[in-house]
Amino acid sequence: MAGILEQEMFNYFIQLNEAEKKTVVQMLKTFLKGRPAPEQNMSVEQYNKEIDEAIARVQAGDFYTQEQVEKMAKDF
């Protein structure tokens, strides 16, 4: 039985058009590929390093706005 969060995700997902669904699936794949393998434990140092790198990318302007993502989904 799916939990409340899973049901909410599904309810939103089914409202998307095909291009948007493909974008969301690709995003999920990217999240999962970026995870360490289950048997690997990330150290606090590695975690903090990755957070610092992400903050640096955002500060450098290396991110997409909501409007850009919506346009990409439509153009996909």
Secondary structure as UniProt FT lines:
FT   HELIX           4..13
FT   TURN            14..15
FT   HELIX           18..33
FT   TURN            38..39
FT   HELIX           44..59
FT   TURN            60..61
FT   HELIX           66..75
//
